[in-house]
C-alpha cells in the first residue's frame, strides 16, 4: 500500500504505544495506558473489520465456572491456585461492570445452571458430594455459598431432575459491551486501524518495527493482545481453540432464563432477545478445533442442533437463524500469560475461554507492565 504523506503523518508516525488486537484485552489495555500516559500517541491494530477473535463472538456469559469445571481444574491446579483463578474472574467482572456500567452492557444477574444428562450421573454424584467442600473453598471470594441444588423448573428433557446452580453468575450483551468499550476508546483519542493484520514484530532496541499486510511502521512499545492468534506472533504456550455457536430465531413465550452449562462447560446456552444461543462441542474433535479458521463443521453443528431438539427445546418449534465461530486462546494452564517478551514488547494472552470475566483485568495488567 502506498501511503500519502498525510496518512503516514497522522496515523503512523511518532507512535508511543501500539496495541495489537481490539478485543476486550486490547481496548481495556488502551484505556489503562491512556490513564498512565495522558499525552501519549496510542494506536490499536485490528486484523478484522470488527474485533476478530472471540470478543464479539462469545456467548456473553458473566461466569466464574460451573461446579464440574472447578472440580476438573483441581486435577491440574492446587486449591490456592484455583481460588486465585476464581478471584481474578470475580474481580475482572467487577472491573468490567465498573468501567462500562451495567446498563451499557445489559448485565442481568440471572444465575448459572449446570445440567447433567442421563449419562452423566457419576459426574452429578461427584459434584453433589463435593458441593459443600467447594462452597467452603470459594467462601473468601463470595462470602456466601456459591452452589446450591434446584429442581428442573425449565422442563429440560433427558437430564437429571436437579440442577446445580451458581447464584453469582449472570449474562451480558456482548455486542453492547464491545460497542461501549470502542466508544470509550475513541473518546480518549485512541486510534483504531481495522483490517490491518500484523505479520511480524521485531524489537530493534531503539524502537519496535511492526510489519502489517499493508505497511511497515515503528513504535516505542508494542503490546500483544491477540489471545487465540498469539502464536502467529511468536507467543508460545498459547493454542487456538475454535468455539462454534448458533442462535435460533425469536421463540414466542420463551420460558428459559439464565446461563446454562453441560458436560463440564463444553456446551453452554442462554436466552437472549427471546432466542436460544447455544455453543460448544470442541471436545468432539479437539485436534481439528485447534484452528484459527472461522468456520463451522457438520459434526459439531449437528450435535448442537441435537441438543436443542432433545434437551433444551424438545416441545418447541424453532429455526436456526445464525451460525458463527470464535477463536479462544488456551493452554495447559488456566492462568493468563501477562509478561514482557523483550524490552519493548509485552503480551496479555491465553484467557482460556474466560475473556468476558478476565479480559478487562488482563488488559489493565498488561498496561501496568509499562
N, C-alpha and C positions, 0 to 999 in steps of 0.2 A: 504494500500500500504506500503510495506517495502522499505524505502528509504535507499540508501547507505550513508556512511559517506560523500562521495564526493558530492552527491546530496544535502544533508542537509546543508553541509558547504557552498556550492557555492550559492544555491538559497534561503535557508530558515533560515539562521542564521544571527544574528546581523542586522535585518532589521529596518531601521528608520521609513519608511513610506510605508504602504500598501494601495493601491488604488483598490477598488472593482468595476470592470466594465471597459472595454476597449473601450467604445464608445467615442463620441466627448467630453463629460464632463470629463471622466476619463483620456483620453490621454492629453487633454488640462490642466487638473489639474496636471498631472505628469510633464509636461513641465514647468509649473509655479513653482512647488515645486523644480525642479532642479535649476531654476534661484535663488530661495531664499536660497537653501542649496546645493551648488555645490558639496560637498563631501559626501552627504547622500546616503545610500543604499535604492533604491526605487524599489518596486515590484508592478506590476499590476496583479490582478487575473481576469480571464475572464471565465464565465460559459460555453461559446460555443467554438467551434473550431475557429470561426470568431466572432466578436462582435455580441451579440445575441439578442439585444433588438430592437432598431429602427435605430441605427446609420448607419448600412449597408443596411437597408431595406426601408428607406424613399424615397420619390419621388424626392428629390433634388430641392425643392423649396427654393429659396433665397427670402423669403417673409416676410411681416410685418402684413398681414391680409387684407382680402377684405373689401369693404365698409360695406357690410351687417354683417360681423363678428365683425367689430368695433362697429357698432350700437348695435349689440346683447350684446357685452361686456359692453356697457354703462348701461345695465339693472342691472348689478351686480358690477360695478366699477364706481367710480367718474371720472370726466373728468381729474382731476390731476393724478389719478391712471392709467387711460388709456394712457395718454400722456407718463407717465413713462414706461409703458409696451412697447409701440411702440419705444420709445427712446432706450430702452435696446435691442430690436431686431435689430434696425439700427446699434447701436454701436457694438453689438455682431457679426453681419455680417461683419462689417468693420474690426473687430479684426481677424476674420477667414481669410479674404482676405489678410490682412497684414501678418498674421502668415505663410500662405502657398503660397500666390501668386495666382493671377487669372488664370495663365496658368496651374498650377498644379491641380486646382480644376475644370478647364474648365468653369469658370464663364462667363455667357452670359447675358447681360442686355436686355432681350427680352420683358420686361414688363409683367404685370399680368392682366388678363382679367376676369371679373366676368360676367357670363352668367345667364340669367333668363328664366326659362321655361314659357310656356303659363299659368301655374297655379300659377306662382309667380308674377303676375302683381302688386298686392298690395305691395309686398316687393320691386319691382322695383320702384314704385312710391314713397315709403318712402325713399329709397336710393337717388333717384333723388332730392327729396325735401330737403334732409339734406346734400347733397354733399358739398355745399359751407361752411356749418357750420363745417363739419369735416375737410375740407381743411384748414380752419382758425385755428382749434384746433391743427392740426399737423404742421402748418407752422413753429413753433420754431424748429422742428426736421429737416425738409427737405428744408426749406427756399423758397419753391415753392409750387404751388398747387399739391397735390398728385393725386387726382382723376379727370378724365375727361371722356366725352362720346365719343364713337366711333361706327361706323356702323359695321354690321355683315360681314366684308370682308373675313372671313374664311369660310363663307357659311355653318355655322352650321344650322341644321334643328330643327323645333319645339321649337324655342326660340324667345325671344323678338328681334326686329330688331336692337337694340343697346346694346353694352356692356358698362360696367363701367370699365375703365382702371386705373390701378395703375402704373404710369410711372416709379416708382423706383424699381419694382420687377424684379428679374432675376432668373436664374437657374444654377445649378452646376451638375457635375457628382459625385454622391455620392461615388461610388467606388474609383475614383481617389482621392477624398478628404480624405477618410479614409486611403487609402494606403499611401498618403503623410504624414498624421499625424503619422501613425505607423512607417514609416521610420525615421521621425524626433525624435520620442521617442527612437528608437533603437540607433540613433546617439548620444543620450545623456546618453548612458549606463544605460538605464532603462529596467529592465527585464519584459517581459510579459509571464505569465503562463496561457496557454489556456486550455479549457476543464477542468476547476477547479472551480466547483461551491461551493460557501461559504454556509454553513448551519447554522452557529452560530457565533456571535461576542460577546465577553464579556470583558468589561473594568475591569481589575484587579487592577487598580490604579497605580501599578508599570509598567504595560505593558498591551497590548491588546491581548487576546487569540482569535485566528481565527481558527475555525474548518471548514474543507472542506470535500467533499465526499471522499478524498483520504488521508488526513493527517491533523494534528494539528500543528500550529506553533505560534510564538509570534512576535509582532511588537511594536514599540514605539507608533505609531499613526496609526489609520485606517480612511480612507476617503471613504464613500459610494457614488458611482456614478452609481447606477444601475437603476435609474429612474422608469420604469414600474414594475420592480421586487422589488422595495424598501420595500414594505410591508412585503415581505418574510423575511426581516432582521429587522423587528420591527419598521420601519419608518412609522408613522401614517400620515393620511391626504393625502395619495397618493393611487390612484386606478389604476390598469392596464386598458388600453384601446387598444384593438386589431384593427389594420388597415389592411384591406385586399387590395391587389394590383394585377393587371395583366398587361401584356405588349404584344403587338402584334409582329408578325414577321415584318421584314422590308417591308415598303409600297412604291412602286415606285411613284416618283413625289409627295411625301407628301408635302402639301402646308401649313400645320399648324405649327406655330412657336410661342412659348411663354408658359407661365404657365396660367392655367385656373381654375376657381373656379365655383362651382354650389351649390345651396342650403346652403347658409351661410358657405361654405367651407367644408361641409360634403362630397362633391365629388370634386375631383381635377384631372386634367390631364395635360399632357405636351408632347412635342415632344422630342425624344432622339434617335439618331442613325437611323433616318428615320422610327421610330416606334412611336406608341402612348402608353404611360404609363398612366394608369387610376387606381385610388384608392378611397377608402372611403366606405360609406354606413353603418357605425356602428349605425347611427341614425335609421336604420330599426329594430335594435334589441339591444338596449343599454345594457340590462342585460346580454345577452349571450356573448356580445363582451367585457364585463368586465372580461377578462381572460388572462392568460399568455400562453395559448396553441397556438403554432404557426401553426394553421390550417386554412382552408378556409371552408365556408359554401355555399351550393347551393343558399340560399336566397340572399346573398349579391353578389356572383359571377354572378348570373343570372341578377341581376339589373345592374351590371357594363356592362355586355355584351349588355343589352337592351339599355343603354345609348350610347354605341358605334354604334349600328345599327341605332338608331332613332335620335340621336342628333349629334354625333361627326363625324362619317364616314358613313352617310346614303347612299351614292352612290359609296362606295368603297368596294371592296372585301378585306377581311383581315382574318387572322388566329391568334389565341392566341398562344403564344409560352411559356410563363412562368406565373405562379401564385405564390404568396407568401404572408406572413403576417409579420407585425412588431408589437411590443408592446410599446405603449406610456405610459407615466405617467401623470395622470390628477387629478384634484380635483375640489372643489367648487370655487376656485380662480385661476386666471391665473398666479399669481406670483410664481416663482420657490422658493423652500424651500432650503435655504443655511444657515445652522446653526450647532452649536455643539449639539451632542446628550448626550455626557458626557465629562469628562475632556480630554479624549484621542481619542474620536470617533466623526467624523463630517459627514455631508451629504450635497450633492448638487443634488436635485431630483425635480420631478414634473415640467417638461418642457412644458407640455400642448400642445404637437404636434408642438412645435416651436424649436426643437432641433438644426436644421441647423442654425437658426437665433441666438439663445442664448446659445447654448452648449459651445462654446469657452469662452464666458463671464462667464457663471456659473462655469465652471471648474477653471477659474482664481480666481473667488471669493471664491470658496471652498478652494483652496490652500492658499489664503490670510487669512483664518481663523486661520492658524497655527501661 
